[in-house]
Amino acid sequence: MITAHLASAAGSILPFLFVLSIVVFFHEMGHFLIGRLCGVKVDTFSLGFGPEIAHFVDRWGTRWRLAALPLGGYVKFHGDANGASMTDNDAVAAMPDAEKKVTFFGQNVWKRAAIVVAGPLANFVLAIVIFTGIFAIHGRAVLVPQVAKISHDSAAEAAGFRPDDVILSIDGRKMDSFEDVQRIVQGSSDVPLTFVVTRQGKDLTLVATPRRRSMTTAIGLSDVGVLGVEAKAAAANWHIQRYGVVRSFQLASSETWYIIEQTGAYARGLILGRESTDQLSGPIRIAEVSGEMAKVGFAALLNLAAVLSISIGILNLLPIPLLDGGHLVYYAIEAVRGKALNEKIQQVGFKIGLTFVLGLMILATYNDILRLTK
């Protein structure tokens, strides 16, 4: 079993690297562009870590490099000690004033904050662009929200749902597809919802409370709300809905925000102890999913890239030293105090952040390995 999973993951390496490289490139490009806009000199833009495979130097003196370990990347601004934007204090102190002005350290706190937040924001923009392209070019497969079957002893049965009911709205929100219904229900476990359904030409109001269940998703186990209805997936109930660019952009923005909400809800639940860490997935599982999406088609692979881009954007905004969110916390404190935190305090924070991130990576990889044994 493990061998089969490893073979599948090995065959997914190229799709995985394609997806990851796109996401990382746009994240770092966000930092790069706003840094340049703020007048900061960029010494290095690296896609990957470790030994350099290829490079070129542009007319502004930035070294664009492709490295041997393609599992991330970084932008190194002038005056930085490394790609994590930690200042090389000795090097900066030895610089003339004119040179200090083009360092990251030499910018005011608002510019530094803008440069840092630009990376995660670029991830969200990338997701919107990808989703917009998919909706505009391929359209969206829509399944009419009509009920075929009702599970015994389910929330739907208790609420009085019947086969052939068509769900019109939930809590006043119009339902255009069965997917819309699933999304609201899955995010509303143990929360009463008001449904308006059409039954034999009449509109009825039903109140149901989705029950929390652990279900397998593309990225692993997830605790979601379950209503207990099955869609009537007859061919006549399916259609491809096509959209113009403006409507595609609106849907893409909504899709991106939905994923941000769901991911944020899971993160909050994890912190409060309501969610389990066994839902976390690491690079092995993501590689497997990348291979599966590549078999479905290029659009599916891009869709995964959009979802991963959002996840990385959110992860980087967590208020953890070493991540972008940790830098923003430091800058917020600096803005309030009128001066930066003591360098030693920041160093301790970065070490704690590094420990946390490494622990998270180990935990996610451990979960992947456990799944391989099942």
GIVENTA-V495125 format. One record per helix or strand of 2 or more residues. SS is the DSSP state (2 for helix, 1 for strand). FROM is the first residue (numbers start at 1). LEN is the number of residues. Records with the same first field share a line. If there is no record, write none. Layout:
SS: FROM-LEN + FROM-LEN
This chain:
2: 2-9 + 13-25 + 89-5 + 97-4 + 109-30 + 155-5 + 178-9 + 235-3 + 245-28 + 277-3 + 283-14 + 298-20 + 324-14 + 343-30
1: 42-16 + 63-15 + 140-4 + 146-5 + 166-5 + 173-2 + 192-8 + 202-8 + 211-7 + 220-7 + 229-3 + 238-4
